[in-house]
Amino acid sequence: MSLNNAMTADFLRSAYGGESMAHMRYLIWGEAAEKDGYPNIGRLFKGVAYAELCHAKNHFTVLKDQVGDNTVAAGAVFGHTNIVENLQGAINGELHEINQMYPVYLETAKFQNEKDAQRSFHYALEAEKIHAKLFQDAQDSAKSGKDIGSETIYVCPVCGFTELGDNVEKCPVCGVSKDKFQAF
């Protein structure tokens, strides 16, 4: 299905830009966490980076018929200091997406009857809620000088749902079976 509304297309491009930057930022912060003695928080950053890549791919796919150059305005967190501050940057970015960005983008896509965009925004919004909690828990550990546990981090390749440990048989957001999940 092609897009019919310029505003939804602009929101998809903005979300694509933000998710792409989050993907790279989390890879950078993941490497730093490992170097600083937090290998499991490093894995968490890498797992969530993969989820952000899934979101960017979903947004990009919905834009498949929107051919041409565009200037993309997207919010981003910058800075690279220490584990606690990097996790705060991740939390801030996720909370912005949960409380500001995706609710507006999703409601606009609904109003404009853009079904594919609705699905893409919904998937991202639901996953970001989980990411914010995971980063908050990791920051709580890092503030006490501790790494998080070594449970495997599972990420749904369709919607970016992220789970610590082997607790689900299928994705609660999009229904994909667990055997398709990427493990970190």
C-alpha positions, -999 to +999 in steps of 0.1 A: +000+000+000+014+034-009+012+064+012-014+091+004-005+118+029+026+140+030+024+145+067+025+108+076+054+104+051+073+132+068+067+116+102+080+082+088+111+099+075+117+117+108+111+084+127+135+066+103+162+092+110+157+090+147+158+052+148+188+051+125+207+075+149+196+055+179+209+023+163+243+038+158+244+056+192+235+024+210+263+005+192+288+031+203+275+032+239+276-007+239+312-008+229+320+018+256+301-002+283+321-033+274+353-014+276+343+000+310+337-034+325+299-037+318+297-065+292+261-073+298+250-037+296+270-036+264+250-065+251+218-048+261+228-017+241+236-040+211+203-058+214+183-026+216+204-012+187+191-042+167+155-034+177+160+002+166+173-011+132+141-031+129+121+001+135+141+020+109+136-008+084+099-009+090+096+029+085+118+027+054+097-001+039+065+019+044+082+047+025+092+024-004+072+044-030+084+078-018+114+081-041+136+111-040+158+133-018+144+147+014+158+167+042+150+148+074+146+165+108+149+140+136+156+144+173+187+128+187+206+125+219+243+133+217+272+129+241+294+101+252+306+103+287+302+074+312+279+044+316+254+062+338+252+092+316+250+072+284+221+052+299+204+084+309+207+096+273+191+063+262+163+066+287+157+103+276+155+092+240+132+064+246+109+085+268+107+112+242+096+086+217+070+071+241+056+103+254+060+128+226+069+114+192+052+081+185+018+090+200+015+120+177+028+101+147+005+072+154-026+093+159-018+112+126-015+080+107-048+068+121-065+101+112-051+099+077-060+062+074-024+051+067-026+015+078+011+005+071+023+036+089+000+029+119+015-006+122+051+006+120+045+034+145+026+010+169+054-016+167+080+010+176+060+026+204+054-007+221+090-018+219+103+016+231+083+012+263+102-019+271+135-004+261+130+025+285+125+001+314+154-021+304+177+010+303+164+023+336+170-011+353+205-011+338+212+024+350+201+014+385+227-014+384+254+008+370+249+035+396+259+009+422+289-002+401+272-034+390+265-049+356+231-064+348+226-102+348+238-124+320+204-135+307+201-138+269+185-108+253+159-117+227+147-093+200+118-097+176+130-090+141+096-077+130+087-052+157+117-049+179+101-063+211+129-070+235+129-096+263+155-106+289+155-143+293+135-171+277+100-160+289+078-159+258+068-183+230+058-157+206+060-119+203+033-103+224+033-072+200+033-088+165+028-125+171+061-137+155+073-170+170+102-170+194+124-192+171+126-161+148+140-138+175+176-126+174+196-135+205+222-113+221 
